Amino acid sequence: MNHPCYICGLGSCIPPRVMTNHDLEKLVDTSDEWITTRTGIKERHVLENGVNASDCGLNAARAALDEAGVRPEEVTHIFVATCTPDYLCPSTACVIAGKLGISSGSGRMGNVMCMDFNAACTGFVYGLELARNVIQTHPDAVILLVATEALSRRTNFSDRSICVLFGDAAGAVVLRSDPAGALWELRDVLCSSDGSLNELITIGGGSACQISEGSVVGPEWFISMQGMAVFKHAVRSMTDESLRVLERNGISLDELDLFIPHQANLRIIKAVGERLGIDENKVFANVQHYGNTSAATLPVAMEDARRSGALKPGMKVLLTSFGGGMTWGSALLA
């Protein structure tokens, strides 16, 4: 039996501290005009010292749970999409579960499965695919999917090509097979990757970085990106994957109510929209306010679009994203 999967709650968390382009002018040789022209970004938000990805994700999770009318003890699975976890171990999902007061035996099904995964900026779309597959085997599951990033912690603020692009944020959704209170049905998801392109975007700090006590952190610790190659692949992959998911569901571009692409760069957003031939009034962008928040960009954009009135329950919505790996994917909501 094929069980439907519904998004029943949506939440986001934006750190209050704002870093504008003018703030960056004081750190590196750049300008507001240069950043805006090339990226469309005017400002980004960054976490305060002592506030971590789990804290931001926790706030987004609570908002999503509240809207869904779900108590923490009813959650059966917590999946966290992040490439900037609090720790390599324990998982940020376990940290968030602890902060929600979820412990062994407290869940509705006895115990809660907690797991982090890393698909970089495509993490939210990959998480939707994980969630809908879990629901096929566990139709009573109540899944909390959190996308949270603390990219400022892995940004070299002396690298002017990188530090202008990224920010911190979190978004979360609650998914289940029960249509009661549903905002959207998750109609379909497609996820892809090409590991031969793994060097196009990197963040070090794993076991490949052999660090001993007292070591000086080198450039490999920070975000690195081959911008032009990433741009070309991002536009092509998001366009192709979007067309694939629409075609296999028999939905035309004209039938879409809203298109929400990964908020990495305004040039990429516009290029994908133009290649698809989507009316620019149906393409949502908020990258100017937040920069690229990696896995969090899509749920944050969904929440912003809803607050602005551009996104309403039941709308046909196309999501798409790309990220390091390289990974990419698209999801269809209705």
C-alpha positions as CSV (number, residue, x, y, z in Angstrom):
1,M,0.0,0.0,0.0
2,N,1.3,3.5,-0.9
3,H,0.9,5.8,2.1
4,P,0.7,9.6,1.4
5,C,3.1,11.9,3.1
6,Y,1.9,15.3,4.4
7,I,3.7,18.4,5.7
8,C,1.7,19.4,8.8
9,G,3.9,22.0,10.4
10,L,6.5,24.5,9.2
11,G,8.9,26.7,11.2
12,S,12.1,28.6,10.9
13,C,14.7,30.4,13.0
14,I,16.7,33.4,12.0
15,P,19.6,34.5,14.3
16,P,19.0,38.1,15.3
17,R,22.5,39.3,14.6
18,V,22.7,40.9,11.1
19,M,25.9,41.3,9.1
20,T,25.4,43.6,6.2
21,N,27.6,44.1,3.1
22,H,28.8,47.4,4.7
23,D,30.0,45.3,7.7
24,L,32.0,43.1,5.4
25,E,33.6,46.2,3.8
26,K,35.4,46.6,7.1
27,L,36.8,43.1,7.0
28,V,37.8,42.5,3.4
29,D,38.4,44.4,0.2
30,T,34.9,44.4,-1.1
31,S,31.9,46.7,-1.5
32,D,28.1,46.6,-1.2
33,E,27.9,47.3,-5.0
34,W,30.3,44.4,-5.8
35,I,28.4,41.9,-3.6
36,T,25.0,43.0,-4.7
37,T,25.8,43.0,-8.4
38,R,27.3,39.5,-8.3
39,T,25.1,37.7,-5.8
40,G,22.0,39.8,-5.0
41,I,22.9,39.5,-1.3
42,K,22.5,42.6,0.9
43,E,22.8,41.0,4.4
44,R,23.1,37.7,6.2
45,H,22.4,36.6,9.8
46,V,25.1,35.0,12.0
47,L,24.9,33.1,15.3
48,E,26.2,34.7,18.5
49,N,29.0,33.1,20.3
50,G,27.7,30.2,22.4
51,V,24.7,29.7,20.2
52,N,25.0,26.6,17.9
53,A,23.3,24.9,15.0
54,S,21.3,22.8,17.5
55,D,19.9,25.8,19.3
56,C,18.8,27.4,16.0
57,G,17.3,24.1,14.9
58,L,15.6,23.6,18.2
59,N,13.7,26.9,17.8
60,A,12.6,26.0,14.2
61,A,11.6,22.5,15.4
62,R,9.4,23.9,18.2
63,A,7.6,26.2,15.8
64,A,6.9,23.4,13.4
65,L,5.7,21.1,16.2
66,D,3.5,23.8,17.5
67,E,1.8,24.4,14.2
68,A,1.3,20.6,13.6
69,G,-0.2,20.3,17.1
70,V,2.4,17.6,17.9
71,R,4.0,17.2,21.3
72,P,7.7,16.3,21.4
73,E,6.9,12.9,22.9
74,E,4.8,12.0,19.9
75,V,7.8,12.3,17.5
76,T,9.1,9.0,16.3
77,H,12.0,10.2,14.0
78,I,14.2,13.2,14.1
79,F,16.3,13.8,11.0
80,V,18.7,16.7,10.8
81,A,20.2,17.9,7.6
82,T,23.4,19.8,8.2
83,C,27.0,20.2,7.0
84,T,27.9,22.2,10.2
85,P,26.8,20.0,13.1
86,D,27.5,21.0,16.7
87,Y,29.9,17.9,16.9
88,L,31.0,15.0,14.8
89,C,29.5,13.0,17.7
90,P,26.9,13.1,19.1
91,S,24.6,13.9,16.3
92,T,22.8,17.2,16.2
93,A,19.6,15.3,16.0
94,C,20.3,13.7,19.4
95,V,21.2,17.1,20.8
96,I,17.9,18.5,19.6
97,A,16.0,15.5,21.0
98,G,17.6,16.1,24.4
99,K,16.7,19.8,24.3
100,L,13.1,18.8,23.4
101,G,13.0,16.5,26.5
102,I,12.8,13.3,24.4
103,S,14.5,10.4,26.1
104,S,14.4,6.6,25.8
105,G,10.9,5.3,26.2
106,S,9.3,8.7,26.1
107,G,8.1,8.5,22.5
108,R,4.8,7.3,21.4
109,M,6.4,4.3,19.8
110,G,8.7,3.6,22.7
111,N,11.9,5.1,21.3
112,V,12.9,7.8,18.9
113,M,15.3,7.4,15.9
114,C,17.7,10.3,15.6
115,M,20.0,10.8,12.7
116,D,22.1,13.5,11.1
117,F,22.9,13.4,7.4
118,N,24.9,15.6,5.1
119,A,23.8,16.4,1.5
120,A,25.1,20.0,1.9
121,C,22.7,22.5,0.5
122,T,20.4,19.8,-0.9
123,G,19.9,18.4,2.6
124,F,16.2,19.5,3.0
125,V,15.2,17.8,-0.3
126,Y,17.1,14.7,0.6
127,G,15.4,14.8,4.0
128,L,12.0,14.9,2.4
129,E,12.9,11.7,0.4
130,L,14.0,10.0,3.7
131,A,10.8,11.0,5.4
132,R,8.4,9.8,2.8
133,N,10.2,6.5,2.5
134,V,10.1,6.0,6.3
135,I,6.3,6.6,6.2
136,Q,5.9,3.8,3.6
137,T,7.2,1.3,6.1
138,H,6.0,3.0,9.3
139,P,2.7,4.8,8.4
140,D,2.2,5.9,12.0
141,A,5.5,7.7,12.1
142,V,5.7,11.4,13.1
143,I,8.8,12.8,11.5
144,L,10.6,16.0,12.5
145,L,12.9,17.1,9.7
146,V,15.2,19.9,10.7
147,A,17.7,21.7,8.4
148,T,20.1,23.9,10.4
149,E,23.4,25.5,9.6
150,A,26.1,27.4,11.4
151,L,28.1,28.3,8.3
152,S,29.6,31.4,9.9
153,R,31.7,29.0,12.0
154,R,33.3,27.5,8.9
155,T,33.7,30.8,6.9
156,N,37.0,32.4,6.5
157,F,36.2,36.1,6.9
158,S,39.5,37.1,5.2
159,D,38.4,35.3,2.0
160,R,36.3,37.9,0.1
161,S,35.1,35.4,-2.5
162,I,33.5,33.2,0.2
163,C,32.6,35.3,3.2
164,V,30.0,37.4,1.3
165,L,27.9,34.4,0.4
166,F,26.9,32.5,3.5
167,G,24.8,32.9,6.6
168,D,23.2,31.0,9.5
169,A,19.6,29.8,9.9
170,A,17.3,26.8,10.5
171,G,14.0,25.5,9.2
172,A,11.9,22.5,10.1
173,V,8.9,20.6,9.0
174,V,6.7,17.8,10.6
175,L,5.7,15.0,8.3
176,R,3.2,12.2,8.7
177,S,0.6,10.1,6.8
178,D,-2.4,11.6,8.6
179,P,-3.9,14.4,6.4
180,A,-5.5,16.2,9.4
181,G,-4.2,19.7,9.4
182,A,-2.0,19.1,6.4
183,L,-0.5,22.1,4.7
184,W,0.8,20.3,1.6
185,E,1.0,16.8,0.4
186,L,4.5,15.7,-0.6
187,R,3.7,14.4,-4.0
188,D,7.2,13.4,-5.3
189,V,10.9,13.8,-4.7
190,L,13.9,13.2,-7.0
191,C,17.5,13.2,-5.6
192,S,20.7,12.8,-7.6
193,S,24.5,13.2,-7.1
194,D,27.8,13.0,-8.9
195,G,30.7,12.1,-6.7
196,S,33.3,12.8,-9.3
197,L,32.6,16.5,-8.6
198,N,33.3,16.2,-4.9
199,E,36.0,18.8,-4.9
200,L,33.9,21.7,-6.2
201,I,32.6,22.6,-2.7
202,T,34.4,21.4,0.4
203,I,34.4,22.0,4.2
204,G,37.3,20.3,6.0
205,G,37.6,19.2,9.6
206,G,36.8,15.5,9.2
207,S,39.2,12.6,9.6
208,A,41.1,13.8,6.5
209,C,42.3,16.8,8.6
210,Q,44.9,15.3,10.9
211,I,44.8,17.8,13.7
212,S,46.7,17.5,17.0
213,E,46.3,19.5,20.1
214,G,47.8,23.0,19.6
215,S,47.6,22.7,15.8
216,V,47.0,25.9,13.8
217,V,43.8,25.7,11.8
218,G,44.6,25.8,8.1
219,P,42.5,26.9,5.1
220,E,41.2,23.4,4.6
221,W,39.0,24.0,7.7
222,F,36.9,26.5,5.9
223,I,34.4,26.5,3.1
224,S,36.1,26.3,-0.3
225,M,34.2,26.6,-3.7
226,Q,35.1,26.7,-7.4
227,G,32.5,29.3,-8.2
228,M,32.2,29.2,-12.0
229,A,32.1,25.4,-12.2
230,V,29.5,25.3,-9.4
231,F,27.4,27.9,-11.1
232,K,27.2,26.0,-14.4
233,H,26.4,22.7,-12.7
234,A,23.8,24.2,-10.4
235,V,21.8,25.8,-13.2
236,R,21.9,22.7,-15.3
237,S,21.2,20.2,-12.6
238,M,18.3,22.1,-10.9
239,T,16.7,22.8,-14.3
240,D,16.9,19.2,-15.5
241,E,15.7,17.7,-12.1
242,S,12.8,20.1,-11.9
243,L,11.6,19.2,-15.4
244,R,12.0,15.5,-14.6
245,V,9.8,15.6,-11.4
246,L,7.1,17.7,-13.2
247,E,7.1,15.4,-16.2
248,R,6.7,12.2,-14.2
249,N,3.8,13.7,-12.3
250,G,2.1,15.1,-15.4
251,I,2.2,18.7,-14.2
252,S,3.0,21.5,-16.6
253,L,5.0,24.6,-15.6
254,D,1.9,26.7,-16.1
255,E,0.1,24.7,-13.4
256,L,2.7,25.6,-10.8
257,D,1.7,28.2,-8.3
258,L,5.2,28.9,-6.9
259,F,8.8,27.9,-7.6
260,I,11.2,28.0,-4.7
261,P,14.8,27.3,-5.7
262,H,17.8,27.0,-3.5
263,Q,18.8,30.5,-2.3
264,A,22.5,30.5,-3.1
265,N,22.9,33.4,-5.5
266,L,20.3,35.6,-7.3
267,R,22.0,35.0,-10.6
268,I,21.5,31.3,-10.3
269,I,17.9,31.7,-9.2
270,K,17.2,33.9,-12.2
271,A,19.1,31.6,-14.6
272,V,17.1,28.5,-13.5
273,G,13.8,30.4,-13.7
274,E,14.6,31.6,-17.2
275,R,15.7,28.2,-18.4
276,L,12.5,26.7,-17.1
277,G,10.4,29.5,-18.6
278,I,8.6,30.1,-15.4
279,D,6.9,33.5,-14.9
280,E,9.3,35.5,-12.8
281,N,6.3,36.4,-10.5
282,K,6.1,32.8,-9.5
283,V,9.8,32.5,-8.6
284,F,10.4,33.2,-4.9
285,A,13.7,34.7,-3.7
286,N,14.8,35.9,-0.3
287,V,18.6,35.4,-0.7
288,Q,19.0,39.2,-0.4
289,H,18.2,39.0,3.3
290,Y,19.9,35.8,4.4
291,G,22.6,34.8,1.9
292,N,23.2,31.1,1.3
293,T,22.1,29.2,4.5
294,S,22.8,25.8,2.8
295,A,20.2,23.1,3.8
296,A,18.1,25.7,5.6
297,T,17.4,27.9,2.6
298,L,14.3,26.0,1.3
299,P,12.3,25.7,4.6
300,V,13.3,29.3,5.5
301,A,12.1,30.5,2.0
302,M,8.9,28.5,2.4
303,E,8.2,30.3,5.7
304,D,9.0,33.7,4.3
305,A,6.9,33.0,1.3
306,R,4.0,32.0,3.5
307,R,4.3,35.1,5.7
308,S,4.3,37.3,2.5
309,G,1.2,35.6,1.2
310,A,3.0,34.2,-1.8
311,L,2.7,30.6,-0.5
312,K,-0.6,29.1,0.8
313,P,-1.6,25.6,1.8
314,G,-2.6,23.4,-1.0
315,M,-0.6,25.3,-3.7
316,K,1.3,23.4,-6.3
317,V,4.9,24.2,-5.3
318,L,8.2,23.1,-6.8
319,L,11.3,23.0,-4.7
320,T,14.8,22.5,-6.0
321,S,18.4,22.6,-4.7
322,F,22.0,21.7,-5.3
323,G,25.0,21.4,-3.0
324,G,28.4,20.0,-2.4
325,G,29.0,16.4,-3.3
326,M,27.8,17.3,-5.8
327,T,24.2,16.7,-4.9
328,W,20.9,18.0,-6.3
329,G,17.2,17.3,-6.1
330,S,13.7,18.5,-6.6
331,A,10.4,18.1,-4.7
332,L,6.8,18.6,-5.6
333,L,4.2,19.8,-3.1
334,A,0.5,20.1,-3.7
